[in-house]
Amino acid sequence: MRLLVAQPNHEPHLQHLLKEMSRQDSFDAVLYPEGYVADEASVKTLSEVAKTYKKLIITGYRNSNNKDRALMIHPSGDIILERAKSPMDEQLYRPSVAEADGLSIGYLLCVELLQGYVGLEGQAKSLDFIAHPIGVGMFSEEQFELWIEKPLGLL
């Protein structure tokens, strides 16, 4: 699978993603950051875009209560994973794994990364990969160190 990983700026109408999707032959799936998709109406747009371009879309979006939610859309346009962000120090909300065209994909949203395999037990070793769409503009060297060191210590 060829995966396009993007870290665009906040924008109101998905312009960056739509521009990238037109480059159809260069990738099979996109990983866009949590918070890039600003509202629930854009989720419907993404479903149509996934179907039109036959691409897997992995991202997160903000609902009407301004809460982040996990989202994975199959190339058919069907939503195959959608859920709230899990509370810290609790099991991951379900679903946290989705199947797409023979791939088993785990999903961690934001600080869920610090929970390690809590919620993925029994599945982690059979996953093809784990997607973690870090949020738009959410980066610092300190955060990077924390988010890399702690999960590696859990392996």
VEXBAVEX-199718 format. One record per atom (N, C-alpha, C, O): residue number from 1; residue in one letter; atom name; y, z, x. Coordinates in pm, 1 decimal. Each point is the difference from the previous one (the first is absolute). Layout:
// residues N
   resi   resn   name         yy         zz         xx
    NUM      A     CA          Y          Z          X
...
***
This chain:
// residues 155
   resi   resn   name         yy         zz         xx
      1      M      N     -117.9        0.0       85.0
      1      M     CA      117.9        0.0      -85.0
      1      M      C      124.1        0.0       89.5
      1      M      O        9.2       76.9       95.6
      2      R      N       83.6     -162.4     -127.8
      2      R     CA      128.9       -4.9       69.3
      2      R      C      100.3       78.5      -84.0
      2      R      O       23.5      -32.1     -116.5
      3      L      N       34.8      134.7      176.6
      3      L     CA       86.7       93.8      -71.2
      3      L      C      143.0       -9.3       53.0
      3      L      O       23.0       11.0      120.5
      4      L      N       71.7      -31.2     -209.9
      4      L     CA      141.8        2.8       34.6
      4      L      C       51.0      140.9      -27.4
      4      L      O       -5.8       47.3     -113.5
      5      V      N       55.5       19.7      216.4
      5      V     CA       57.4      133.2      -14.4
      5      V      C      150.7      -15.0       12.5
      5      V      O       48.8      -54.0       99.3
      6      A      N       25.0      101.0     -198.3
      6      A     CA      145.0      -15.7       -1.0
      6      A      C       68.8      135.5       -8.6
      6      A      O      -54.5       94.9      -56.4
      7      Q      N      172.7      -86.8      111.8
      7      Q     CA       83.7      119.2      -11.1
      7      Q      C      142.1      -46.6      -33.0
      7      Q      O       90.5       14.2       82.3
      8      P      N      -70.7      -69.9     -202.7
      8      P     CA      131.3      -51.9      -38.7
      8      P      C       95.0      111.9      -40.6
      8      P      O      -40.3      115.0      -17.2
      9      N      N      166.4     -151.0        2.4
      9      N     CA       99.6       92.8      -52.9
      9      N      C      -15.2        8.6     -151.0
      9      N      O      -61.7      -86.5      -62.3
     10      H      N      118.5      191.4        3.9
     10      H     CA        5.4        8.8     -145.9
     10      H      C       77.5     -120.5      -52.8
     10      H      O      100.8      -40.1       58.2
     11      E      N     -147.6      -16.0     -166.6
     11      E     CA       69.3     -111.2      -64.9
     11      E      C      -41.0       -0.8     -146.3
     11      E      O     -110.6       43.1      -32.6
     12      P      N      196.6      -90.9      -56.2
     12      P     CA      -27.5       14.1     -142.4
     12      P      C     -101.0      -97.1      -61.3
     12      P      O      -59.8       32.7     -102.5
     13      H      N       38.6     -149.6      160.5
     13      H     CA      -79.2     -100.2      -72.0
     13      H      C     -116.2      -59.2       79.9
     13      H      O      -38.3     -114.7      -23.5
     14      L      N      -17.5      189.5      115.8
     14      L     CA     -119.0      -40.8       74.7
     14      L      C       19.2     -128.4       80.2
     14      L      O      -96.8      -72.0       24.2
     15      Q      N      219.8       42.1       17.4
     15      Q     CA       27.0     -126.2       67.7
     15      Q      C      -84.5      -18.6      126.2
     15      Q      O      -55.6     -107.7       21.6
     16      H      N       45.6      210.8       61.2
     16      H     CA      -76.3      -11.1      124.7
     16      H      C     -145.5      -32.6      -29.7
     16      H      O      -57.3      -90.3       60.9
     17      L      N       -2.1      162.5     -153.1
     17      L     CA     -140.1      -22.4      -34.3
     17      L      C      -19.3     -140.3      -57.1
     17      L      O      -94.5      -69.4       37.4
     18      L      N      181.4       27.9     -125.9
     18      L     CA      -12.8     -133.1      -60.2
     18      L      C       12.2     -109.4      105.8
     18      L      O      -72.0      -99.7       -5.6
     19      K      N      161.2      117.4      100.4
     19      K     CA       14.2      -97.8      108.2
     19      K      C     -128.2       -6.4       83.3
     19      K      O      -48.6     -108.5       32.0
     20      E      N       -5.6      224.9        2.6
     20      E     CA     -122.8        3.5       79.0
     20      E      C     -118.6      -60.0      -75.0
     20      E      O      -83.7      -67.4       60.1
     21      M      N       76.3       91.1     -188.7
     21      M     CA     -113.0      -50.9      -78.7
     21      M      C       -4.6     -152.3        0.9
     21      M      O     -107.2      -58.5      -15.9
     22      S      N      219.9       -5.4       34.0
     22      S     CA        1.7     -146.4        0.8
     22      S      C      -66.5      -56.8      125.3
     22      S      O      -32.9     -118.5        4.4
     23      R      N       13.0      202.4       97.4
     23      R     CA      -71.6      -42.7      121.6
     23      R      C     -149.8       17.4      -23.1
     23      R      O      -65.2       77.9       69.5
     24      Q      N       12.8     -147.9     -163.4
     24      Q     CA     -134.2       23.1      -52.7
     24      Q      C     -113.5       -2.9      100.7
     24      Q      O      -95.2       76.7      -14.1
     25      D      N      101.4     -160.2      112.8
     25      D     CA     -115.0      -17.6       88.0
     25      D      C       -8.8      100.0      114.1
     25      D      O      -98.7        0.6       73.5
     26      S      N      199.1       83.3      -57.2
     26      S     CA        2.3       85.7      117.7
     26      S      C      -64.7      136.9      -19.6
     26      S      O      -17.6       72.2       98.2
     27      F      N      -18.8      -33.0     -220.9
     27      F     CA      -60.7      131.2      -23.0
     27      F      C      -73.9        1.1     -134.5
     27      F      O       19.3      -86.9      -85.0
     28      D      N     -105.3      189.9       69.4
     28      D     CA      -78.6       17.5     -122.5
     28      D      C       49.9      116.2      -84.6
     28      D      O      -21.1        4.0     -121.2
     29      A      N       87.9       91.1      187.2
     29      A     CA       44.7      121.3      -67.9
     29      A      C      131.1       47.2       62.2
     29      A      O       30.3      -31.1      115.2
     30      V      N       47.2      106.9     -193.7
     30      V     CA      123.7       58.7       51.0
     30      V      C       -4.2      150.8      -18.7
     30      V      O      -53.0       51.5      -98.5
     31      L      N      111.3       18.3      197.3
     31      L     CA       17.4      144.5       -6.8
     31      L      C      150.1       24.0        7.3
     31      L      O       61.9      -16.7      105.1
     32      Y      N       -4.6       56.0     -218.0
     32      Y     CA      143.3       27.2       -8.5
     32      Y      C       18.9      149.6      -21.0
     32      Y      O      -84.9       65.2      -60.9
     33      P      N      195.3      -10.3      110.6
     33      P     CA       16.2      145.9        2.0
     33      P      C       22.0       63.9     -136.7
     33      P      O       49.6      -61.5      -94.5
     34      E      N      -88.8      186.6       89.8
     34      E     CA       30.6       86.2     -113.6
     34      E      C      151.5       -2.7      -21.0
     34      E      O       76.1       11.5       96.1
     35      G      N      -32.9      -26.3     -219.0
     35      G     CA      142.0        1.0      -30.1
     35      G      C       65.7     -136.7        2.6
     35      G      O      113.0      -14.9      -46.5
     36      Y      N     -182.5      -86.7      100.6
     36      Y     CA       57.9     -134.4        0.4
     36      Y      C       11.2      -52.0     -143.4
     36      Y      O      101.3      -58.8      -37.9
     37      V      N     -204.7       80.9      -39.8
     37      V     CA       -0.4      -43.1     -140.2
     37      V      C       70.0      109.3      -80.1
     37      V      O      -52.8      109.8      -17.5
     38      A      N      171.2     -141.9      -30.1
     38      A     CA       91.5      101.8      -51.1
     38      A      C      -24.9       45.0     -143.2
     38      A      O       53.0      103.2      -41.3
     39      D      N     -132.4     -177.9      -36.0
     39      D     CA      -15.2       37.4     -140.5
     39      D      C     -127.3      -58.8      -60.0
     39      D      O      -64.9      -86.3       59.0
     40      E      N       31.5      135.6     -177.4
     40      E     CA     -122.4      -42.7      -68.2
     40      E      C        4.9     -145.9      -43.3
     40      E      O     -103.7      -66.2       -4.5
     41      A      N      221.1       15.3      -27.3
     41      A     CA       11.5     -140.9      -39.9
     41      A      C      -42.4      -92.4      114.5
     41      A      O      -57.6     -106.2      -23.5
     42      S      N       86.0      146.7      145.7
     42      S     CA      -38.1      -81.0      116.0
     42      S      C     -151.0       -5.5       19.7
     42      S      O      -50.9      -93.8       61.3
     43      V      N      -21.5      193.3     -112.7
     43      V     CA     -145.8       -1.1       10.1
     43      V      C      -55.3     -119.7      -76.5
     43      V      O      -92.3      -66.1       47.6
     44      K      N      146.4       37.7     -163.7
     44      K     CA      -43.0     -117.3      -77.3
     44      K      C       28.1     -127.4       77.4
     44      K      O      -82.3      -91.5        1.6
     45      T      N      198.5       84.9       62.7
     45      T     CA       34.2     -115.8       82.5
     45      T      C     -101.0      -15.3      113.2
     45      T      O      -47.1     -110.2       27.7
     46      L      N       14.3      221.8       37.4
     46      L     CA      -96.6       -4.6      110.0
     46      L      C     -136.5      -49.6      -45.3
     46      L      O      -66.3      -74.1       72.7
     47      S      N       24.0      113.9     -191.2
     47      S     CA     -128.6      -47.4      -51.8
     47      S      C       -0.5     -151.6      -14.9
     47      S      O      -98.2      -66.3       33.3
     48      E      N      206.8       13.1      -82.7
     48      E     CA       12.1     -146.2      -14.3
     48      E      C        4.5      -68.4      135.9
     48      E      O      -60.8     -105.3       19.3
     49      V      N      132.8      165.1       74.4
     49      V     CA       10.3      -56.4      134.5
     49      V      C     -136.3        0.6       68.9
     49      V      O      -38.2      -98.9       62.6
     50      A      N      -34.8      209.1      -73.8
     50      A     CA     -134.2        8.6       59.4
     50      A      C      -89.5     -110.0      -55.8
     50      A      O      -73.1      -65.8       74.1
     51      K      N       79.8       47.0     -203.6
     51      K     CA      -82.2     -101.7      -66.6
     51      K      C       42.8     -141.3       41.4
     51      K      O      -84.7      -85.0       27.8
     52      T      N      213.8       60.4      -23.9
     52      T     CA       51.2     -132.1       36.2
     52      T      C      -40.7      -39.3      141.4
     52      T      O      -45.4     -112.0       23.7
     53      Y      N       62.1      205.4       70.4
     53      Y     CA      -27.5      -29.6      140.4
     53      Y      C     -140.0       41.1       44.7
     53      Y      O      -38.5      -24.0      114.4
     54      K      N      -37.6       86.0     -205.1
     54      K     CA     -136.6       44.7       29.0
     54      K      C       -4.5       89.1      124.5
     54      K      O      -75.7      -24.2       94.1
     55      K      N      160.1      128.3      -97.5
     55      K     CA       11.2       94.5      110.8
     55      K      C      -20.5      143.2      -50.1
     55      K      O       42.4       35.4     -110.0
     56      L      N     -107.5       44.7      191.7
     56      L     CA      -12.2      142.8      -25.0
     56      L      C      132.5       65.0       37.6
     56      L      O       54.2      -27.0      107.1
     57      I      N       -2.1      111.9     -194.1
     57      I     CA      124.6       71.8       27.0
     57      I      C      -29.2      149.5        1.5
     57      I      O      -52.8       55.7      -96.3
     58      I      N       88.6        8.3      208.5
     58      I     CA      -16.8      144.4       15.5
     58      I      C      139.2       57.2       23.5
     58      I      O       68.5      -39.2       94.5
     59      T      N      -26.9      131.6     -180.3
     59      T     CA      134.2       54.8       10.3
     59      T      C        8.0      131.5      -76.6
     59      T      O     -102.1       60.4      -33.0
     60      G      N      221.9      -17.9        6.0
     60      G     CA       27.1      114.4      -85.6
     60      G      C      124.8      -32.3      -78.9
     60      G      O       78.8      -85.3       40.8
     61      Y      N      -59.8      151.5     -152.6
     61      Y     CA      119.6      -25.7      -81.0
     61      Y      C       52.1      130.2      -58.0
     61      Y      O      -69.3      101.7       -1.4
     62      R      N      191.6     -107.0      -45.9
     62      R     CA       61.7      116.4      -65.1
     62      R      C       -7.2      -20.0     -150.1
     62      R      O       36.4     -105.6      -51.7
     63      N      N      -84.1      208.5      -18.0
     63      N     CA       -6.4       -9.1     -145.8
     63      N      C      133.9       40.7      -61.6
     63      N      O       96.4       27.5       71.5
     64      S      N      -91.5      -24.0     -204.2
     64      S     CA      125.3       30.5      -69.8
     64      S      C       48.6      143.1       24.3
     64      S      O      116.9       30.3      -23.9
     65      N      N     -205.0       57.4       70.9
     65      N     CA       38.7      137.8       34.6
     65      N      C       36.9       13.9      147.4
     65      N      O       13.8      111.3       50.9
     66      N      N        2.2     -224.9       17.7
     66      N     CA       34.6       -4.7      141.5
     66      N      C     -107.3       64.9       88.3
     66      N      O       31.6       58.3      103.7
     67      K      N     -156.5      -68.6     -144.6
     67      K     CA     -113.3       51.8       75.8
     67      K      C      -76.9     -116.3       60.3
     67      K      O      -18.0     -103.4      -64.4
     68      D      N      -27.7      120.4      189.0
     68      D     CA      -74.9     -105.6       66.9
     68      D      C     -143.6       -5.6      -50.6
     68      D      O      -63.3      102.2      -26.6
     69      R      N       13.9     -225.9       14.3
     69      R     CA     -135.9      -24.1      -45.9
     69      R      C      -67.4     -102.1       90.2
     69      R      O       64.7      -91.7       50.7
     70      A      N     -193.8      107.9      -31.2
     70      A     CA      -80.5      -92.8       77.7
     70      A      C      -29.3     -124.3      -83.5
     70      A      O      -14.2        8.0     -122.0
     71      L      N        5.2     -122.6      188.8
     71      L     CA      -24.6     -124.4      -73.5
     71      L      C      -73.4     -100.2       87.6
     71      L      O       38.2      -24.1      114.5
     72      M      N     -144.8      -34.1     -170.2
     72      M     CA      -70.7     -109.9       63.5
     72      M      C      -30.7     -103.4     -108.3
     72      M      O      -56.0       32.2     -104.8
     73      I      N       93.7     -156.1      132.1
     73      I     CA      -18.3     -108.7      -97.0
     73      I      C      -89.9     -106.3       61.6
     73      I      O       26.3      -50.3      109.3
     74      H      N     -132.5       17.4     -181.1
     74      H     CA      -97.6     -100.6       42.1
     74      H      C       63.1     -139.5       -5.4
     74      H      O       94.8      -21.0      -75.7
     75      P      N     -145.1      -73.9      153.9
     75      P     CA       51.4     -137.0       -7.1
     75      P      C      -10.0      -64.7     -138.5
     75      P      O       62.9     -102.9      -24.8
     76      S      N     -139.9      161.3      -63.7
     76      S     CA       -8.6      -49.1     -138.3
     76      S      C      119.6       45.0      -83.4
     76      S      O       20.9      -48.5     -111.2
     77      G      N       58.0      142.3      166.3
     77      G     CA      112.4       57.6      -73.3
     77      G      C      -34.2      131.5      -67.8
     77      G      O       88.1       64.8      -56.6
     78      D      N     -214.0      -24.3       61.3
     78      D     CA      -42.8      126.1      -61.8
     78      D      C       32.9      118.0       90.8
     78      D      O      -17.5       -7.1      121.6
     79      I      N       64.5      114.1     -181.2
     79      I     CA       25.4      123.2       74.8
     79      I      C     -134.3       67.9       22.7
     79      I      O      -71.3       32.5      -95.0
     80      I      N       37.5      -11.5      222.7
     80      I     CA     -129.9       60.4       32.3
     80      I      C       13.1      143.1       50.0
     80      I      O     -100.1       70.5       13.1
     81      L      N      222.6      -26.9       14.9
     81      L     CA       23.6      139.1       35.9
     81      L      C      142.7       33.3      -40.6
     81      L      O       94.1      -70.9       35.9
     82      E      N      -79.0      178.9     -110.8
     82      E     CA      131.4       46.9      -41.9
     82      E      C      -14.2      148.0      -28.7
     82      E      O      -84.1       41.6      -79.7
     83      R      N      167.2       37.2      145.4
     83      R     CA       -6.9      144.7      -20.7
     83      R      C      124.5       66.4       55.2
     83      R      O       78.4      -61.5       72.2
     84      A      N      -61.6      188.2     -107.3
     84      A     CA      110.9       80.9       51.2
     84      A      C      -27.1       40.4      144.5
     84      A      O     -113.0       -9.0       48.0
     85      K      N      216.8       53.0       19.9
     85      K     CA      -15.0       57.1      133.4
     85      K      C      -66.9      136.0      -16.0
     85      K      O       37.8       78.2      -87.2
     86      S      N     -136.0      -50.2      170.5
     86      S     CA      -72.4      126.9       -5.4
     86      S      C       86.2      114.0       54.3
     86      S      O       78.2      -20.4       92.8
     87      P      N      -92.2      140.2     -150.2
     87      P     CA       71.4      115.8       55.4
     87      P      C      -56.3       35.7      138.2
     87      P      O     -117.9      -22.3       27.6
     88      M      N      201.8       76.7       56.3
     88      M     CA      -45.0       41.2      133.0
     88      M      C     -107.5      107.7      -10.7
     88      M      O        0.3       82.6      -91.2
     89      D      N      -91.8      -86.5      187.1
     89      D     CA     -106.0       99.7       13.4
     89      D      C      -93.3        5.9     -119.5
     89      D      O      -61.1      103.6      -26.2
     90      E      N       49.6     -214.8      -46.9
     90      E     CA      -97.5      -11.8     -107.8
     90      E      C      -77.2     -128.5       21.1
     90      E      O       36.4      -81.8       84.5
     91      Q      N     -143.1       63.7     -161.0
     91      Q     CA      -75.9     -124.0       10.1
     91      Q      C       85.4     -117.8      -43.5
     91      Q      O       90.8       13.1      -82.1
     92      L      N     -122.5     -128.6      139.6
     92      L     CA       68.6     -121.8      -41.2
     92      L      C      -27.3      -27.4     -146.8
     92      L      O     -111.8       16.9      -48.6
     93      Y      N      216.1      -59.6      -20.7
     93      Y     CA      -21.5      -46.2     -137.0
     93      Y      C      -87.9     -124.1        4.4
     93      Y      O       -2.3      -71.1      100.4
     94      R      N      -67.4       45.8     -204.6
     94      R     CA      -83.4     -118.9      -12.9
     94      R      C       72.7     -102.1      -85.0
     94      R      O       74.3       38.4      -90.3
     95      P      N      -92.8     -167.0      115.6
     95      P     CA      -84.4      -54.0      105.7
     95      P      C       73.3       -0.8      133.0
     95      P      O      121.9      -15.8        4.9
     96      S      N     -196.6       32.8      102.1
     96      S     CA       54.5       -9.4      134.7
     96      S      C      -73.5     -106.7       80.1
     96      S      O       25.9      -19.4      118.8
     97      V      N     -117.7      -49.2     -185.8
     97      V     CA      -74.7     -111.1       59.3
     97      V      C       -7.8     -110.4     -104.5
     97      V      O      -21.9       25.6     -118.4
     98      A      N       40.3     -149.3      164.8
     98      A     CA      -12.8     -115.3      -89.8
     98      A      C      -85.6     -105.9       68.5
     98      A      O       -3.3       -9.5      122.7
     99      E      N      -64.4      -68.3     -202.8
     99      E     CA      -81.0     -111.4       49.1
     99      E      C       75.9     -129.3      -27.3
     99      E      O       51.4      -21.4     -109.8
    100      A      N      -45.3      -64.2      211.1
    100      A     CA       67.6     -129.0      -16.5
    100      A      C      -74.5     -105.8       79.7
    100      A      O        3.4       -1.0      123.1
    101      D      N      -69.3      -86.1     -193.8
    101      D     CA      -68.2     -114.3       62.7
    101      D      C      -90.2       41.0      115.6
    101      D      O        6.5      -57.3      108.8
    102      G      N      -89.2      155.5     -133.4
    102      G     CA      -97.5       44.0       98.4
    102      G      C       50.7      102.2      100.2
    102      G      O      -76.6       45.8       84.8
    103      L      N      203.0       -9.2      -92.5
    103      L     CA       55.3      101.6       88.9
    103      L      C       16.9      131.6      -74.7
    103      L      O       36.7        2.1     -117.5
    104      S      N      -63.7      106.0      186.7
    104      S     CA       22.8      133.3      -53.9
    104      S      C      122.5       55.8       72.4
    104      S      O       -2.2       21.2      121.2
    105      I      N      109.3        2.3     -198.0
    105      I     CA      128.8       36.2       58.3
    105      I      C       41.3      139.2      -45.9
    105      I      O       14.7       24.9     -119.6
    106      G      N        3.9       65.0      214.9
    106      G     CA       52.7      132.3      -29.9
    106      G      C      151.1       -7.0       -6.3
    106      G      O       60.9      -90.5       57.1
    107      Y      N       -0.1      185.4     -126.2
    107      Y     CA      144.6       -0.6      -16.4
    107      Y      C       53.5      141.7       14.9
    107      Y      O      -44.2       91.8      -69.1
    108      L      N      140.0      -75.0      160.1
    108      L     CA       70.4      126.3       17.7
    108      L      C      148.3      -26.5      -17.4
    108      L      O       54.1      -91.5       62.0
    109      L      N       11.7      169.3     -144.7
    109      L     CA      142.1      -17.7      -27.6
    109      L      C       79.5      109.5       69.1
    109      L      O      -20.2      118.5      -26.5
    110      C      N      110.2     -158.1      114.7
    110      C     CA       95.1       91.0       62.4
    110      C      C      -72.2      113.6       71.8
    110      C      O      -88.0      -25.4       82.2
    111      V      N      123.4      149.0     -111.6
    111      V     CA      -53.5      116.3       71.0
    111      V      C     -146.5       27.6      -30.8
    111      V      O      -57.5       92.7       57.1
    112      E      N       -4.8     -170.1     -145.7
    112      E     CA     -144.0       15.4      -21.3
    112      E      C      -75.9      -22.5      130.3
    112      E      O     -113.0       46.6       14.7
    113      L      N      173.4     -116.7       78.6
    113      L     CA      -60.2      -22.9      130.7
    113      L      C      -33.9      131.9       68.6
    113      L      O      -99.2        8.7       72.4
    114      L      N      180.4       92.7      -94.6
    114      L     CA      -21.8      129.3       65.4
    114      L      C     -117.6       76.5      -58.7
    114      L      O      -40.0      102.7       54.9
    115      Q      N      -15.5     -150.1     -164.5
    115      Q     CA     -114.1       65.1      -61.7
    115      Q      C     -131.4      -47.0       61.6
    115      Q      O     -106.5       51.1      -34.5
    116      G      N      113.5     -147.1      124.6
    116      G     CA     -122.1      -48.2       64.1
    116      G      C      -92.5      -63.4     -101.6
    116      G      O       41.7      -82.8      -81.0
    117      Y      N     -168.4      122.6       86.1
    117      Y     CA      -98.4      -59.3      -89.7
    117      Y      C      -18.2       76.7     -130.3
    117      Y      O      -89.5      -31.9      -78.2
    118      V      N      173.5      132.8       53.6
    118      V     CA      -10.8       74.9     -124.8
    118      V      C       19.5      -98.8     -115.3
    118      V      O      106.8      -59.6      -13.3
    119      G      N     -207.1       42.7      -67.7
    119      G     CA        5.0      -95.3     -110.2
    119      G      C      -68.3     -131.6       32.0
    119      G      O      -25.7      -79.9      -90.0
    120      L      N       -4.0       56.3      217.5
    120      L     CA      -71.2     -122.1       39.0
    120      L      C     -139.1       31.8       55.8
    120      L      O      -69.1      -88.8       49.9
    121      E      N       28.9      215.1      -58.5
    121      E     CA     -129.8       38.7       52.5
    121      E      C     -108.9      -88.4      -61.9
    121      E      O        4.4      -32.5     -118.6
    122      G      N     -100.5       -4.8      200.4
    122      G     CA     -110.3      -81.7      -49.0
    122      G      C       35.6     -147.4      -13.1
    122      G      O      -88.1      -83.3      -21.2
    123      Q      N      215.7       50.5       33.4
    123      Q     CA       42.3     -139.2      -11.1
    123      Q      C       63.2      -50.5      129.0
    123      Q      O       -6.4     -119.6       28.8
    124      A      N       66.1      206.8       48.1
    124      A     CA       80.8      -40.0      115.7
    124      A      C      -75.9      -88.5       97.8
    124      A      O       56.0      -96.2       52.5
    125      K      N     -181.9      127.3      -27.3
    125      K     CA      -75.0      -77.7       99.2
    125      K      C      -41.9     -136.7      -51.2
    125      K      O      -37.4      -86.5       79.2
    126      S      N       42.9       65.4     -210.1
    126      S     CA      -38.0     -130.6      -54.8
    126      S      C      120.7      -87.5      -32.3
    126      S      O      -16.2     -112.5      -47.3
    127      L      N      136.7      162.8       72.3
    127      L     CA      120.2      -78.0      -28.6
    127      L      C       20.6     -107.3      106.3
    127      L      O      -29.0       21.1      117.8
    128      D      N       79.2     -135.7     -160.8
    128      D     CA       34.7     -104.7       95.6
    128      D      C      131.7       33.2       69.0
    128      D      O       15.9      -27.4      119.0
    129      F      N       77.6       85.3     -191.3
    129      F     CA      122.0       52.3       58.8
    129      F      C       68.5       92.5      -99.0
    129      F      O      -31.6        1.0     -118.9
    130      I      N      125.8       76.6      170.3
    130      I     CA       80.0       90.0      -82.6
    130      I      C      144.4      -46.0        9.4
    130      I      O       56.2       -7.3      109.3
    131      A      N        3.8      -23.4     -222.9
    131      A     CA      139.8      -41.9       -5.7
    131      A      C       87.9      123.2      -13.2
    131      A      O      -31.5       93.0      -74.2
    132      H      N      142.4      -94.0      147.6
    132      H     CA       95.6      110.7       -4.5
    132      H      C      140.3      -58.6        5.6
    132      H      O       56.2      -15.9      108.4
    133      P      N        1.0      -16.6     -224.4
    133      P     CA      132.9      -62.8       -0.2
    133      P      C      112.1      102.8       17.0
    133      P      O       54.1       51.2      -98.0
    134      I      N      -20.0      -21.9      224.1
    134      I     CA      108.5       93.6       28.6
    134      I      C      126.3      -47.7      -70.5
    134      I      O       21.4     -120.6      -12.7
    135      G      N       61.2      211.7      -32.7
    135      G     CA      115.7      -32.8      -81.5
    135      G      C      110.1      -77.5       70.9
    135      G      O       13.6        5.9      122.2
    136      V      N       63.8      -77.7     -200.2
    136      V     CA      113.8      -75.3       51.1
    136      V      C       99.1       96.5       64.8
    136      V      O       40.8       98.4      -61.7
    137      G      N       -2.7     -126.7      185.1
    137      G     CA       99.3       81.5       68.6
    137      G      C      -46.5      138.9       38.9
    137      G      O       81.3       82.5       41.6
    138      M      N     -210.7      -54.8      -54.4
    138      M     CA      -53.8      133.4       26.2
    138      M      C      -64.6        4.1      136.6
    138      M      O     -122.5        6.8        9.9
    139      F      N      201.0      -10.7       94.5
    139      F     CA      -62.9       -1.0      131.1
    139      F      C       85.4       73.8      100.8
    139      F      O      121.7      -18.0        6.2
    140      S      N     -186.1       99.9       71.2
    140      S     CA       61.6       64.3      114.9
    140      S      C     -111.9       22.3      101.1
    140      S      O     -117.5        1.8      -36.7
    141      E      N      153.3       15.2      162.9
    141      E     CA     -101.3       26.1      102.7
    141      E      C      -78.1      127.5      -30.9
    141      E      O     -121.2        5.0       21.0
    142      E      N      189.9       98.5      -71.0
    142      E     CA      -66.6      126.9      -31.7
    142      E      C     -102.7      -18.9     -111.7
    142      E      O     -111.8       51.1        7.6
    143      Q      N      150.9     -124.5     -110.6
    143      Q     CA      -92.3      -25.5     -110.5
    143      Q      C     -119.0      -82.6       48.0
    143      Q      O     -113.8       27.3      -38.3
    144      F      N      138.9     -126.7      120.6
    144      F     CA     -106.4      -82.6       53.0
    144      F      C     -102.1       84.8       75.1
    144      F      O     -120.5      -13.6      -21.2
    145      E      N      168.6      100.0      107.9
    145      E     CA      -89.8       87.2       76.6
    145      E      C      -82.9       88.4      -92.7
    145      E      O     -121.1       12.1       18.6
    146      L      N      184.1       49.3     -117.3
    146      L     CA      -71.1       85.5      -94.1
    146      L      C     -105.5      -78.6      -76.6
    146      L      O     -113.3       45.6      -15.5
    147      W      N      150.5     -162.9      -32.1
    147      W     CA      -89.3      -78.8      -84.6
    147      W      C     -112.1      -66.1       78.3
    147      W      O     -100.5      -40.2      -58.7
    148      I      N      115.3       28.2      189.1
    148      I     CA     -106.3      -57.0       82.8
    148      I      C      -89.2      110.4       55.3
    148      I      O     -122.4      -10.3       -7.8
    149      E      N      180.8      114.4       62.7
    149      E     CA      -76.4      105.8       65.5
    149      E      C      -89.2       77.0      -95.5
    149      E      O     -117.5       20.8       30.4
    150      K      N      168.8       22.0     -144.0
    150      K     CA      -80.2       81.9      -89.9
    150      K      C     -121.2      -76.3      -53.8
    150      K      O     -111.3       51.7        9.5
    151      P      N      127.2     -173.3      -66.0
    151      P     CA     -118.7      -71.8      -49.3
    151      P      C     -102.5      -29.2      109.2
    151      P      O     -120.1        7.6      -25.9
    152      L      N      163.8      -40.6      146.4
    152      L     CA      -95.0      -25.5      106.9
    152      L      C      -79.9      124.8       31.7
    152      L      O     -117.5       -9.9       35.4
    153      G      N      176.7      124.7      -46.9
    153      G     CA      -69.9      125.5       23.9
    153      G      C     -104.4       30.1     -106.4
    153      G      O      -88.6       82.7       21.6
    154      L      N       98.4     -149.6     -137.0
    154      L     CA      -95.0       24.0     -108.7
    154      L      C     -124.4      -87.0       11.4
    154      L      O      -99.1       24.7      -68.7
    155      L      N      102.9     -125.5      153.7
    155      L     CA     -112.4      -93.9       10.2
    155      L      C     -120.8       62.5       67.0
    155      L      O     -102.6      -66.0       16.1
***
